[in-house]
């Protein structure tokens, strides 16, 4: 059946980010939607941010487009252009390789949720705008190539 039952898809807040970069995402809970739905050419996640949580460190992907649809609550999109409030129904798009690091922050007192869809070369890699970290399919590295020793959550 095409309709997904979110209640039956496990929710996690696992991250592969090395300390101290994992702190801000502890209140991020997500469900990977592609595996239980059988999708193989794109990824999709249903994400809930608790108050104060970030969706990720500010990042961009070399080979993956991302599309985000705000579902409930409010969050602030932070990117190279500044801060943009997002409310239910708002849509944001992040083209592959554009170098505009982005993430969401829940600055409100209530949970917010969004759907994010990615397509392209998901594991091609990318960079984090504000910290000394890059990533590829195998993990996280300092910009000089030194591995952090943690595995990416795929």
PyMOL commands that set and color helices and strands:
alter all, ss='L'
color gray80, all
select helices_A, chain A and resi 6-8+23-25+34-37
alter helices_A, ss='H'
color red, helices_A
select strands_A, chain A and resi 28-32+42-49+59-61+64-72+74-79+82-87+91-94+103-105+112-120+126-128+134-136+139-141
alter strands_A, ss='S'
color yellow, strands_A
deselect
rebuild
show_as cartoon
